[in-house]
Amino acid sequence: MSDAGAPPPLSQAVPPPEQSATEVIIARIFEHIPHPRYEHHNLVGPTTRAQAAEEVHGSGFWGRFNAKLGLKITIVVGSMWCAYIFLLITILSLPQAITSHNLVIIVAWISSNFLQLVLLPIIIVGQNIQATASDKRAEDTYKDAEAIMHECMQLQAHLQAQDKLLLDLIEHVHQLGVSVQETAAAS
């Protein structure tokens, strides 16, 4: 939260220890206790791909190496260009499978060569598209949660301002009552 109108830090939102009797009564009615997730949210931020890779593969040299290598291979294999290359490779062996007139070889060609080689990159392409959409939704949700937390802190600040105004009004009414009693007692 870097807005200029951001609410004060939580440590400043707590009322001072010196309170009047009216303030103590209001404090008994409600005490704002910020959720720990708010501070965690501000400190940590959203999870990154690097953090996920570290969690899966570890933070050492080999963990980073395996994560980078796996990502590069996934990017290469998970492309439509790779699917086209695999399709050409499978087409090269199709005439030999057909001329064998052996049903087992033809079925093996369809399942092993064609389906596995060609569909694998296409499936990865689809998963990459879905993952990108999911990442975008997660980022939007994170930003929405951040905005909601900001709005809640603004509401909390608004309520504290109203509490202050109510305390001032109660104190003013109390002083008027004391004045009226003193005036009545003097007469």
C-alpha positions as CSV (number, residue, x, y, z in Angstrom):
1,M,0.0,0.0,0.0
2,S,1.8,3.1,-1.2
3,D,-1.2,5.4,-1.5
4,A,-0.7,8.9,-0.1
5,G,-4.0,8.6,1.8
6,A,-3.0,5.3,3.3
7,P,-4.2,4.7,6.9
8,P,-1.6,5.1,9.7
9,P,0.4,2.0,10.7
10,L,-1.4,-0.3,13.0
11,S,0.9,0.8,15.9
12,Q,-0.5,4.3,15.6
13,A,-4.1,3.2,15.3
14,V,-4.2,2.1,19.0
15,P,-5.6,4.8,21.3
16,P,-3.1,6.3,23.8
17,P,-3.0,4.7,27.3
18,E,-4.3,7.8,29.1
19,Q,-8.1,7.6,28.7
20,S,-11.1,9.3,30.2
21,A,-13.9,7.3,31.8
22,T,-16.0,7.7,28.6
23,E,-13.1,6.5,26.5
24,V,-12.8,3.4,28.7
25,I,-16.5,2.7,28.3
26,I,-16.2,3.0,24.5
27,A,-13.0,0.8,24.6
28,R,-15.0,-1.9,26.4
29,I,-17.6,-1.8,23.6
30,F,-15.0,-2.4,20.8
31,E,-11.3,-2.7,20.5
32,H,-9.8,-3.0,17.1
33,I,-7.5,-5.9,16.8
34,P,-5.9,-6.1,13.3
35,H,-5.8,-9.5,11.8
36,P,-2.2,-10.9,11.6
37,R,-2.6,-11.6,7.9
38,Y,-2.7,-7.9,7.3
39,E,0.9,-7.4,8.4
40,H,2.0,-10.7,6.7
41,H,0.4,-9.4,3.5
42,N,2.4,-6.2,3.7
43,L,5.6,-7.9,4.5
44,V,5.6,-10.9,2.2
45,G,3.6,-9.9,-0.9
46,P,2.3,-12.3,-3.5
47,T,4.1,-15.6,-4.1
48,T,6.4,-15.5,-7.1
49,R,7.5,-18.3,-9.5
50,A,11.0,-18.2,-8.1
51,Q,9.6,-18.9,-4.6
52,A,7.6,-21.8,-6.0
53,A,10.6,-23.2,-7.9
54,E,12.7,-23.0,-4.7
55,E,10.0,-24.8,-2.8
56,V,9.8,-27.6,-5.4
57,H,13.6,-28.0,-6.1
58,G,15.3,-26.4,-3.2
59,S,17.4,-23.2,-2.8
60,G,20.9,-24.7,-3.5
61,F,22.8,-24.6,-6.7
62,W,21.3,-27.9,-8.0
63,G,17.8,-26.8,-7.1
64,R,18.2,-23.6,-9.1
65,F,19.9,-25.5,-12.0
66,N,17.1,-28.1,-12.1
67,A,14.4,-25.4,-11.9
68,K,15.9,-23.4,-14.8
69,L,16.6,-26.5,-16.9
70,G,13.1,-27.9,-16.3
71,L,11.6,-24.5,-17.2
72,K,13.6,-24.2,-20.4
73,I,12.7,-27.7,-21.5
74,T,9.1,-27.1,-20.8
75,I,9.1,-23.8,-22.8
76,V,10.7,-25.6,-25.8
77,V,8.6,-28.8,-25.7
78,G,5.5,-26.8,-24.8
79,S,5.4,-24.9,-28.0
80,M,3.4,-25.4,-31.2
81,W,6.6,-25.4,-33.2
82,C,7.7,-28.5,-31.2
83,A,4.3,-30.1,-32.0
84,Y,4.8,-29.4,-35.7
85,I,8.3,-31.0,-35.6
86,F,7.0,-34.0,-33.7
87,L,4.2,-34.3,-36.3
88,L,6.8,-34.4,-39.1
89,I,8.8,-37.0,-37.3
90,T,5.7,-39.2,-36.8
91,I,4.7,-38.8,-40.5
92,L,8.1,-40.1,-41.6
93,S,7.4,-43.4,-39.9
94,L,3.7,-43.7,-41.1
95,P,4.3,-45.3,-44.5
96,Q,6.4,-48.1,-42.9
97,A,3.6,-48.8,-40.3
98,I,1.0,-48.9,-43.0
99,T,3.0,-51.2,-45.4
100,S,3.5,-53.6,-42.5
101,H,-0.2,-54.5,-42.7
102,N,0.1,-55.4,-39.0
103,L,-2.7,-54.0,-36.8
104,V,-0.5,-54.1,-33.7
105,I,2.2,-51.9,-35.4
106,I,-0.4,-49.5,-36.8
107,V,-2.0,-49.1,-33.3
108,A,1.4,-48.8,-31.7
109,W,2.3,-46.0,-34.3
110,I,-0.9,-44.2,-33.5
111,S,-0.5,-44.4,-29.7
112,S,3.2,-44.1,-29.3
113,N,4.3,-41.9,-32.2
114,F,1.3,-39.8,-33.0
115,L,-0.6,-39.3,-29.8
116,Q,2.3,-39.1,-27.4
117,L,4.7,-37.1,-29.5
118,V,2.2,-34.7,-31.0
119,L,-0.3,-34.2,-28.3
120,L,2.3,-33.7,-25.5
121,P,3.4,-30.3,-26.7
122,I,-0.1,-29.3,-27.6
123,I,-1.3,-30.2,-24.1
124,I,1.6,-28.2,-22.6
125,V,0.7,-25.2,-24.7
126,G,-2.9,-25.4,-23.4
127,Q,-1.7,-25.7,-19.8
128,N,0.6,-22.7,-20.3
129,I,-2.3,-20.7,-21.5
130,Q,-4.4,-21.8,-18.5
131,A,-1.6,-21.2,-16.1
132,T,-1.1,-17.7,-17.5
133,A,-4.8,-17.0,-17.1
134,S,-4.7,-18.4,-13.5
135,D,-1.7,-16.3,-12.7
136,K,-3.5,-13.2,-13.9
137,R,-6.6,-14.1,-11.9
138,A,-4.5,-14.7,-8.8
139,E,-2.7,-11.4,-9.2
140,D,-6.0,-9.6,-9.7
141,T,-7.4,-11.3,-6.5
142,Y,-4.3,-10.3,-4.6
143,K,-4.7,-6.7,-5.8
144,D,-8.4,-6.8,-4.9
145,A,-7.6,-8.1,-1.4
146,E,-5.0,-5.4,-1.0
147,A,-7.6,-2.8,-2.0
148,I,-10.2,-4.3,0.4
149,M,-7.7,-4.2,3.2
150,H,-6.9,-0.6,2.4
151,E,-10.6,0.3,2.4
152,C,-11.1,-1.6,5.7
153,M,-8.2,0.4,7.3
154,Q,-9.9,3.6,6.0
155,L,-13.1,2.5,7.5
156,Q,-11.3,1.8,10.8
157,A,-9.8,5.3,10.7
158,H,-13.2,6.8,9.9
159,L,-14.7,4.9,12.9
160,Q,-11.9,6.1,15.2
161,A,-12.6,9.7,14.0
162,Q,-16.3,9.2,14.8
163,D,-15.4,7.8,18.2
164,K,-13.3,10.9,18.9
165,L,-16.2,13.1,17.8
166,L,-18.6,11.2,20.0
167,L,-16.3,11.4,23.0
168,D,-16.0,15.2,22.5
169,L,-19.8,15.5,22.3
170,I,-20.2,13.3,25.4
171,E,-17.7,15.4,27.2
172,H,-19.4,18.6,26.0
173,V,-22.8,17.4,27.2
174,H,-21.2,16.3,30.5
175,Q,-19.8,19.8,31.0
176,L,-23.1,21.4,30.1
177,G,-24.8,19.1,32.7
178,V,-22.2,20.1,35.3
179,S,-22.8,23.8,34.4
180,V,-26.5,23.4,34.7
181,Q,-26.1,21.7,38.1
182,E,-23.7,24.4,39.3
183,T,-26.1,27.1,38.1
184,A,-29.0,25.4,39.8
185,A,-27.1,24.9,43.0
186,A,-26.0,28.6,43.0
187,S,-29.6,29.8,42.7
